[in-house]
Amino acid sequence: MADITWEEPFCAEGNNCFRIGTDTEGNAYIAVAGQEEHHLTDSRNALRALIRDIKAGKADHLL
């Protein structure tokens, strides 16, 4: 398993807290804080696009 560097949790009001991580091989990870062993993996570009859409209000229901 890749060595994942996790960022501090992001917590939306009244919702679960999520953590975003990256590894040295160009993969990005997202997981519910405290459950990092059950993460989703994708490219950094895909995760970056997801975050941009969330910040733009296109997918705010995910958080």
PyMOL Python script that loads the backbone (N, CA, C, O; Angstrom):
from pymol import cmd

cmd.read_pdbstr("""\
ATOM      1  N   MET A   1       0.836  -1.181   0.000  1.00  0.00           N
ATOM      2  CA  MET A   1       0.000   0.000   0.000  1.00  0.00           C
ATOM      3  C   MET A   1       0.879   1.242   0.000  1.00  0.00           C
ATOM      4  O   MET A   1       1.925   1.269   0.649  1.00  0.00           O
ATOM      5  N   ALA A   2       0.456   2.264  -0.724  1.00  0.00           N
ATOM      6  CA  ALA A   2       1.222   3.502  -0.832  1.00  0.00           C
ATOM      7  C   ALA A   2       1.258   4.239   0.504  1.00  0.00           C
ATOM      8  O   ALA A   2       0.345   4.120   1.320  1.00  0.00           O
ATOM      9  N   ASP A   3       2.319   4.993   0.707  1.00  0.00           N
ATOM     10  CA  ASP A   3       2.438   5.827   1.892  1.00  0.00           C
ATOM     11  C   ASP A   3       1.653   7.110   1.633  1.00  0.00           C
ATOM     12  O   ASP A   3       2.083   7.949   0.841  1.00  0.00           O
ATOM     13  N   ILE A   4       0.513   7.270   2.290  1.00  0.00           N
ATOM     14  CA  ILE A   4      -0.389   8.398   2.050  1.00  0.00           C
ATOM     15  C   ILE A   4      -0.121   9.492   3.067  1.00  0.00           C
ATOM     16  O   ILE A   4      -0.024   9.232   4.266  1.00  0.00           O
ATOM     17  N   THR A   5      -0.003  10.728   2.573  1.00  0.00           N
ATOM     18  CA  THR A   5       0.115  11.895   3.435  1.00  0.00           C
ATOM     19  C   THR A   5      -1.255  12.544   3.508  1.00  0.00           C
ATOM     20  O   THR A   5      -1.742  13.080   2.512  1.00  0.00           O
ATOM     21  N   TRP A   6      -1.887  12.501   4.683  1.00  0.00           N
ATOM     22  CA  TRP A   6      -3.235  13.034   4.866  1.00  0.00           C
ATOM     23  C   TRP A   6      -3.196  14.478   5.331  1.00  0.00           C
ATOM     24  O   TRP A   6      -2.371  14.848   6.166  1.00  0.00           O
ATOM     25  N   GLU A   7      -4.093  15.295   4.787  1.00  0.00           N
ATOM     26  CA  GLU A   7      -4.255  16.674   5.234  1.00  0.00           C
ATOM     27  C   GLU A   7      -5.172  16.693   6.455  1.00  0.00           C
ATOM     28  O   GLU A   7      -5.774  15.679   6.807  1.00  0.00           O
ATOM     29  N   GLU A   8      -5.269  17.847   7.089  1.00  0.00           N
ATOM     30  CA  GLU A   8      -6.184  18.005   8.217  1.00  0.00           C
ATOM     31  C   GLU A   8      -7.610  17.765   7.748  1.00  0.00           C
ATOM     32  O   GLU A   8      -7.919  18.053   6.592  1.00  0.00           O
ATOM     33  N   PRO A   9      -8.491  17.248   8.599  1.00  0.00           N
ATOM     34  CA  PRO A   9      -9.877  17.000   8.193  1.00  0.00           C
ATOM     35  C   PRO A   9     -10.619  18.276   7.809  1.00  0.00           C
ATOM     36  O   PRO A   9     -10.400  19.336   8.395  1.00  0.00           O
ATOM     37  N   PHE A  10     -11.499  18.160   6.815  1.00  0.00           N
ATOM     38  CA  PHE A  10     -12.405  19.230   6.433  1.00  0.00           C
ATOM     39  C   PHE A  10     -13.776  18.834   6.955  1.00  0.00           C
ATOM     40  O   PHE A  10     -14.288  17.766   6.620  1.00  0.00           O
ATOM     41  N   CYS A  11     -14.370  19.694   7.776  1.00  0.00           N
ATOM     42  CA  CYS A  11     -15.666  19.388   8.373  1.00  0.00           C
ATOM     43  C   CYS A  11     -16.674  20.453   7.977  1.00  0.00           C
ATOM     44  O   CYS A  11     -16.524  21.623   8.327  1.00  0.00           O
ATOM     45  N   ALA A  12     -17.704  20.043   7.245  1.00  0.00           N
ATOM     46  CA  ALA A  12     -18.801  20.944   6.916  1.00  0.00           C
ATOM     47  C   ALA A  12     -19.771  20.944   8.096  1.00  0.00           C
ATOM     48  O   ALA A  12     -19.830  19.980   8.858  1.00  0.00           O
ATOM     49  N   GLU A  13     -20.513  22.004   8.237  1.00  0.00           N
ATOM     50  CA  GLU A  13     -21.435  22.119   9.350  1.00  0.00           C
ATOM     51  C   GLU A  13     -22.482  21.001   9.313  1.00  0.00           C
ATOM     52  O   GLU A  13     -23.198  20.847   8.324  1.00  0.00           O
ATOM     53  N   GLY A  14     -22.563  20.229  10.392  1.00  0.00           N
ATOM     54  CA  GLY A  14     -23.567  19.185  10.500  1.00  0.00           C
ATOM     55  C   GLY A  14     -23.320  17.952   9.659  1.00  0.00           C
ATOM     56  O   GLY A  14     -24.222  17.129   9.501  1.00  0.00           O
ATOM     57  N   ASN A  15     -22.118  17.799   9.110  1.00  0.00           N
ATOM     58  CA  ASN A  15     -21.824  16.665   8.245  1.00  0.00           C
ATOM     59  C   ASN A  15     -20.568  15.945   8.706  1.00  0.00           C
ATOM     60  O   ASN A  15     -19.895  16.381   9.641  1.00  0.00           O
ATOM     61  N   ASN A  16     -20.263  14.849   8.047  1.00  0.00           N
ATOM     62  CA  ASN A  16     -19.035  14.116   8.326  1.00  0.00           C
ATOM     63  C   ASN A  16     -17.810  14.945   7.985  1.00  0.00           C
ATOM     64  O   ASN A  16     -17.875  15.877   7.183  1.00  0.00           O
ATOM     65  N   CYS A  17     -16.713  14.598   8.596  1.00  0.00           N
ATOM     66  CA  CYS A  17     -15.434  15.227   8.272  1.00  0.00           C
ATOM     67  C   CYS A  17     -14.697  14.336   7.275  1.00  0.00           C
ATOM     68  O   CYS A  17     -14.663  13.115   7.423  1.00  0.00           O
ATOM     69  N   PHE A  18     -14.115  14.958   6.270  1.00  0.00           N
ATOM     70  CA  PHE A  18     -13.382  14.246   5.230  1.00  0.00           C
ATOM     71  C   PHE A  18     -11.921  14.635   5.271  1.00  0.00           C
ATOM     72  O   PHE A  18     -11.571  15.740   5.685  1.00  0.00           O
ATOM     73  N   ARG A  19     -11.073  13.721   4.840  1.00  0.00           N
ATOM     74  CA  ARG A  19      -9.642  13.995   4.719  1.00  0.00           C
ATOM     75  C   ARG A  19      -9.216  13.707   3.293  1.00  0.00           C
ATOM     76  O   ARG A  19      -9.707  12.779   2.650  1.00  0.00           O
ATOM     77  N   ILE A  20      -8.301  14.514   2.821  1.00  0.00           N
ATOM     78  CA  ILE A  20      -7.730  14.349   1.490  1.00  0.00           C
ATOM     79  C   ILE A  20      -6.255  14.013   1.665  1.00  0.00           C
ATOM     80  O   ILE A  20      -5.565  14.607   2.493  1.00  0.00           O
ATOM     81  N   GLY A  21      -5.787  13.062   0.883  1.00  0.00           N
ATOM     82  CA  GLY A  21      -4.392  12.661   0.954  1.00  0.00           C
ATOM     83  C   GLY A  21      -3.798  12.476  -0.423  1.00  0.00           C
ATOM     84  O   GLY A  21      -4.518  12.368  -1.416  1.00  0.00           O
ATOM     85  N   THR A  22      -2.479  12.439  -0.474  1.00  0.00           N
ATOM     86  CA  THR A  22      -1.754  12.204  -1.726  1.00  0.00           C
ATOM     87  C   THR A  22      -0.577  11.273  -1.439  1.00  0.00           C
ATOM     88  O   THR A  22      -0.137  11.129  -0.298  1.00  0.00           O
ATOM     89  N   ASP A  23      -0.083  10.649  -2.500  1.00  0.00           N
ATOM     90  CA  ASP A  23       1.133   9.852  -2.365  1.00  0.00           C
ATOM     91  C   ASP A  23       2.158  10.324  -3.400  1.00  0.00           C
ATOM     92  O   ASP A  23       1.884  11.219  -4.200  1.00  0.00           O
ATOM     93  N   THR A  24       3.316   9.720  -3.369  1.00  0.00           N
ATOM     94  CA  THR A  24       4.404  10.145  -4.262  1.00  0.00           C
ATOM     95  C   THR A  24       4.237   9.628  -5.680  1.00  0.00           C
ATOM     96  O   THR A  24       5.012  10.001  -6.561  1.00  0.00           O
ATOM     97  N   GLU A  25       3.240   8.775  -5.927  1.00  0.00           N
ATOM     98  CA  GLU A  25       3.016   8.209  -7.252  1.00  0.00           C
ATOM     99  C   GLU A  25       1.957   8.968  -8.046  1.00  0.00           C
ATOM    100  O   GLU A  25       1.568   8.526  -9.126  1.00  0.00           O
ATOM    101  N   GLY A  26       1.485  10.102  -7.530  1.00  0.00           N
ATOM    102  CA  GLY A  26       0.517  10.909  -8.257  1.00  0.00           C
ATOM    103  C   GLY A  26      -0.936  10.545  -8.010  1.00  0.00           C
ATOM    104  O   GLY A  26      -1.819  10.998  -8.739  1.00  0.00           O
ATOM    105  N   ASN A  27      -1.197   9.733  -6.994  1.00  0.00           N
ATOM    106  CA  ASN A  27      -2.568   9.372  -6.656  1.00  0.00           C
ATOM    107  C   ASN A  27      -3.117  10.303  -5.588  1.00  0.00           C
ATOM    108  O   ASN A  27      -2.372  10.842  -4.770  1.00  0.00           O
ATOM    109  N   ALA A  28      -4.419  10.480  -5.611  1.00  0.00           N
ATOM    110  CA  ALA A  28      -5.094  11.272  -4.596  1.00  0.00           C
ATOM    111  C   ALA A  28      -6.087  10.375  -3.880  1.00  0.00           C
ATOM    112  O   ALA A  28      -6.591   9.408  -4.450  1.00  0.00           O
ATOM    113  N   TYR A  29      -6.363  10.702  -2.629  1.00  0.00           N
ATOM    114  CA  TYR A  29      -7.230   9.879  -1.795  1.00  0.00           C
ATOM    115  C   TYR A  29      -8.214  10.776  -1.061  1.00  0.00           C
ATOM    116  O   TYR A  29      -7.897  11.919  -0.733  1.00  0.00           O
ATOM    117  N   ILE A  30      -9.404  10.256  -0.806  1.00  0.00           N
ATOM    118  CA  ILE A  30     -10.379  10.950   0.020  1.00  0.00           C
ATOM    119  C   ILE A  30     -11.030   9.900   0.914  1.00  0.00           C
ATOM    120  O   ILE A  30     -11.326   8.789   0.472  1.00  0.00           O
ATOM    121  N   ALA A  31     -11.249  10.266   2.179  1.00  0.00           N
ATOM    122  CA  ALA A  31     -11.824   9.328   3.139  1.00  0.00           C
ATOM    123  C   ALA A  31     -12.555  10.102   4.226  1.00  0.00           C
ATOM    124  O   ALA A  31     -12.284  11.281   4.455  1.00  0.00           O
ATOM    125  N   VAL A  32     -13.477   9.430   4.887  1.00  0.00           N
ATOM    126  CA  VAL A  32     -14.107   9.994   6.068  1.00  0.00           C
ATOM    127  C   VAL A  32     -13.048   9.998   7.161  1.00  0.00           C
ATOM    128  O   VAL A  32     -12.360   8.996   7.360  1.00  0.00           O
ATOM    129  N   ALA A  33     -12.910  11.111   7.870  1.00  0.00           N
ATOM    130  CA  ALA A  33     -11.914  11.216   8.936  1.00  0.00           C
ATOM    131  C   ALA A  33     -12.137  10.105   9.954  1.00  0.00           C
ATOM    132  O   ALA A  33     -13.263   9.855  10.387  1.00  0.00           O
ATOM    133  N   GLY A  34     -11.054   9.449  10.325  1.00  0.00           N
ATOM    134  CA  GLY A  34     -11.114   8.342  11.258  1.00  0.00           C
ATOM    135  C   GLY A  34     -11.303   6.999  10.585  1.00  0.00           C
ATOM    136  O   GLY A  34     -11.195   5.960  11.236  1.00  0.00           O
ATOM    137  N   GLN A  35     -11.581   7.004   9.300  1.00  0.00           N
ATOM    138  CA  GLN A  35     -11.772   5.756   8.550  1.00  0.00           C
ATOM    139  C   GLN A  35     -10.905   5.755   7.294  1.00  0.00           C
ATOM    140  O   GLN A  35     -11.338   5.310   6.231  1.00  0.00           O
ATOM    141  N   GLU A  36      -9.682   6.254   7.426  1.00  0.00           N
ATOM    142  CA  GLU A  36      -8.795   6.402   6.280  1.00  0.00           C
ATOM    143  C   GLU A  36      -8.463   5.075   5.606  1.00  0.00           C
ATOM    144  O   GLU A  36      -8.097   5.064   4.431  1.00  0.00           O
ATOM    145  N   GLU A  37      -8.579   3.962   6.316  1.00  0.00           N
ATOM    146  CA  GLU A  37      -8.294   2.675   5.693  1.00  0.00           C
ATOM    147  C   GLU A  37      -9.339   2.311   4.639  1.00  0.00           C
ATOM    148  O   GLU A  37      -9.109   1.407   3.836  1.00  0.00           O
ATOM    149  N   HIS A  38     -10.481   2.997   4.626  1.00  0.00           N
ATOM    150  CA  HIS A  38     -11.551   2.780   3.641  1.00  0.00           C
ATOM    151  C   HIS A  38     -11.625   3.985   2.700  1.00  0.00           C
ATOM    152  O   HIS A  38     -12.666   4.637   2.613  1.00  0.00           O
ATOM    153  N   HIS A  39     -10.555   4.277   2.012  1.00  0.00           N
ATOM    154  CA  HIS A  39     -10.469   5.470   1.169  1.00  0.00           C
ATOM    155  C   HIS A  39     -10.810   5.165  -0.288  1.00  0.00           C
ATOM    156  O   HIS A  39     -10.802   4.013  -0.722  1.00  0.00           O
ATOM    157  N   LEU A  40     -11.109   6.229  -1.025  1.00  0.00           N
ATOM    158  CA  LEU A  40     -11.266   6.175  -2.477  1.00  0.00           C
ATOM    159  C   LEU A  40      -9.989   6.713  -3.091  1.00  0.00           C
ATOM    160  O   LEU A  40      -9.375   7.631  -2.547  1.00  0.00           O
ATOM    161  N   THR A  41      -9.584   6.153  -4.216  1.00  0.00           N
ATOM    162  CA  THR A  41      -8.354   6.555  -4.881  1.00  0.00           C
ATOM    163  C   THR A  41      -8.666   7.019  -6.297  1.00  0.00           C
ATOM    164  O   THR A  41      -9.488   6.422  -6.992  1.00  0.00           O
ATOM    165  N   ASP A  42      -8.003   8.085  -6.712  1.00  0.00           N
ATOM    166  CA  ASP A  42      -8.109   8.560  -8.087  1.00  0.00           C
ATOM    167  C   ASP A  42      -6.882   9.405  -8.369  1.00  0.00           C
ATOM    168  O   ASP A  42      -6.002   9.537  -7.519  1.00  0.00           O
ATOM    169  N   SER A  43      -6.824   9.970  -9.553  1.00  0.00           N
ATOM    170  CA  SER A  43      -5.689  10.833  -9.869  1.00  0.00           C
ATOM    171  C   SER A  43      -5.849  12.169  -9.153  1.00  0.00           C
ATOM    172  O   SER A  43      -6.953  12.546  -8.760  1.00  0.00           O
ATOM    173  N   ARG A  44      -4.767  12.861  -8.992  1.00  0.00           N
ATOM    174  CA  ARG A  44      -4.839  14.194  -8.368  1.00  0.00           C
ATOM    175  C   ARG A  44      -5.711  15.126  -9.192  1.00  0.00           C
ATOM    176  O   ARG A  44      -6.432  15.953  -8.632  1.00  0.00           O
ATOM    177  N   ASN A  45      -5.657  15.005 -10.511  1.00  0.00           N
ATOM    178  CA  ASN A  45      -6.484  15.867 -11.361  1.00  0.00           C
ATOM    179  C   ASN A  45      -7.964  15.611 -11.151  1.00  0.00           C
ATOM    180  O   ASN A  45      -8.753  16.555 -11.125  1.00  0.00           O
ATOM    181  N   ALA A  46      -8.357  14.357 -11.002  1.00  0.00           N
ATOM    182  CA  ALA A  46      -9.766  14.032 -10.769  1.00  0.00           C
ATOM    183  C   ALA A  46     -10.222  14.578  -9.422  1.00  0.00           C
ATOM    184  O   ALA A  46     -11.318  15.128  -9.315  1.00  0.00           O
ATOM    185  N   LEU A  47      -9.391  14.430  -8.394  1.00  0.00           N
ATOM    186  CA  LEU A  47      -9.745  14.955  -7.076  1.00  0.00           C
ATOM    187  C   LEU A  47      -9.802  16.479  -7.097  1.00  0.00           C
ATOM    188  O   LEU A  47     -10.684  17.077  -6.480  1.00  0.00           O
ATOM    189  N   ARG A  48      -8.874  17.101  -7.796  1.00  0.00           N
ATOM    190  CA  ARG A  48      -8.856  18.556  -7.915  1.00  0.00           C
ATOM    191  C   ARG A  48     -10.146  19.048  -8.587  1.00  0.00           C
ATOM    192  O   ARG A  48     -10.723  20.048  -8.160  1.00  0.00           O
ATOM    193  N   ALA A  49     -10.594  18.354  -9.627  1.00  0.00           N
ATOM    194  CA  ALA A  49     -11.835  18.727 -10.308  1.00  0.00           C
ATOM    195  C   ALA A  49     -13.032  18.575  -9.376  1.00  0.00           C
ATOM    196  O   ALA A  49     -13.926  19.422  -9.372  1.00  0.00           O
ATOM    197  N   LEU A  50     -13.055  17.502  -8.588  1.00  0.00           N
ATOM    198  CA  LEU A  50     -14.145  17.304  -7.629  1.00  0.00           C
ATOM    199  C   LEU A  50     -14.185  18.449  -6.620  1.00  0.00           C
ATOM    200  O   LEU A  50     -15.257  18.985  -6.337  1.00  0.00           O
ATOM    201  N   ILE A  51     -13.046  18.822  -6.085  1.00  0.00           N
ATOM    202  CA  ILE A  51     -12.992  19.901  -5.094  1.00  0.00           C
ATOM    203  C   ILE A  51     -13.432  21.221  -5.714  1.00  0.00           C
ATOM    204  O   ILE A  51     -14.163  21.981  -5.078  1.00  0.00           O
ATOM    205  N   ARG A  52     -13.004  21.510  -6.936  1.00  0.00           N
ATOM    206  CA  ARG A  52     -13.435  22.747  -7.609  1.00  0.00           C
ATOM    207  C   ARG A  52     -14.949  22.777  -7.787  1.00  0.00           C
ATOM    208  O   ARG A  52     -15.572  23.815  -7.566  1.00  0.00           O
ATOM    209  N   ASP A  53     -15.548  21.658  -8.182  1.00  0.00           N
ATOM    210  CA  ASP A  53     -17.001  21.600  -8.346  1.00  0.00           C
ATOM    211  C   ASP A  53     -17.719  21.795  -7.018  1.00  0.00           C
ATOM    212  O   ASP A  53     -18.743  22.475  -6.958  1.00  0.00           O
ATOM    213  N   ILE A  54     -17.190  21.206  -5.963  1.00  0.00           N
ATOM    214  CA  ILE A  54     -17.806  21.382  -4.641  1.00  0.00           C
ATOM    215  C   ILE A  54     -17.747  22.844  -4.234  1.00  0.00           C
ATOM    216  O   ILE A  54     -18.748  23.403  -3.784  1.00  0.00           O
ATOM    217  N   LYS A  55     -16.587  23.470  -4.386  1.00  0.00           N
ATOM    218  CA  LYS A  55     -16.441  24.884  -4.013  1.00  0.00           C
ATOM    219  C   LYS A  55     -17.309  25.795  -4.876  1.00  0.00           C
ATOM    220  O   LYS A  55     -17.722  26.864  -4.426  1.00  0.00           O
ATOM    221  N   ALA A  56     -17.587  25.384  -6.106  1.00  0.00           N
ATOM    222  CA  ALA A  56     -18.429  26.178  -7.010  1.00  0.00           C
ATOM    223  C   ALA A  56     -19.911  25.944  -6.733  1.00  0.00           C
ATOM    224  O   ALA A  56     -20.760  26.556  -7.382  1.00  0.00           O
ATOM    225  N   GLY A  57     -20.236  25.073  -5.785  1.00  0.00           N
ATOM    226  CA  GLY A  57     -21.623  24.821  -5.438  1.00  0.00           C
ATOM    227  C   GLY A  57     -22.307  23.789  -6.309  1.00  0.00           C
ATOM    228  O   GLY A  57     -23.517  23.593  -6.198  1.00  0.00           O
ATOM    229  N   LYS A  58     -21.562  23.131  -7.169  1.00  0.00           N
ATOM    230  CA  LYS A  58     -22.146  22.143  -8.058  1.00  0.00           C
ATOM    231  C   LYS A  58     -22.418  20.813  -7.364  1.00  0.00           C
ATOM    232  O   LYS A  58     -23.259  20.035  -7.813  1.00  0.00           O
ATOM    233  N   ALA A  59     -21.708  20.553  -6.271  1.00  0.00           N
ATOM    234  CA  ALA A  59     -21.855  19.277  -5.603  1.00  0.00           C
ATOM    235  C   ALA A  59     -21.829  19.437  -4.081  1.00  0.00           C
ATOM    236  O   ALA A  59     -21.311  18.571  -3.376  1.00  0.00           O
ATOM    237  N   ASP A  60     -22.381  20.528  -3.580  1.00  0.00           N
ATOM    238  CA  ASP A  60     -22.289  20.796  -2.152  1.00  0.00           C
ATOM    239  C   ASP A  60     -23.035  19.758  -1.308  1.00  0.00           C
ATOM    240  O   ASP A  60     -22.756  19.619  -0.117  1.00  0.00           O
ATOM    241  N   HIS A  61     -23.957  19.046  -1.899  1.00  0.00           N
ATOM    242  CA  HIS A  61     -24.680  18.014  -1.151  1.00  0.00           C
ATOM    243  C   HIS A  61     -23.777  16.827  -0.786  1.00  0.00           C
ATOM    244  O   HIS A  61     -24.135  16.028   0.079  1.00  0.00           O
ATOM    245  N   LEU A  62     -22.617  16.704  -1.432  1.00  0.00           N
ATOM    246  CA  LEU A  62     -21.701  15.624  -1.095  1.00  0.00           C
ATOM    247  C   LEU A  62     -21.046  15.839   0.272  1.00  0.00           C
ATOM    248  O   LEU A  62     -20.691  14.876   0.951  1.00  0.00           O
ATOM    249  N   LEU A  63     -20.890  17.090   0.666  1.00  0.00           N
ATOM    250  CA  LEU A  63     -20.285  17.393   1.945  1.00  0.00           C
ATOM    251  C   LEU A  63     -21.366  17.703   2.943  1.00  0.00           C
ATOM    252  O   LEU A  63     -21.071  17.991   4.103  1.00  0.00           O
TER     253      LEU A  63
END
""", "prot")
cmd.dss("prot")
cmd.show_as("cartoon", "prot")
cmd.util.cbc("prot")
cmd.orient("prot")
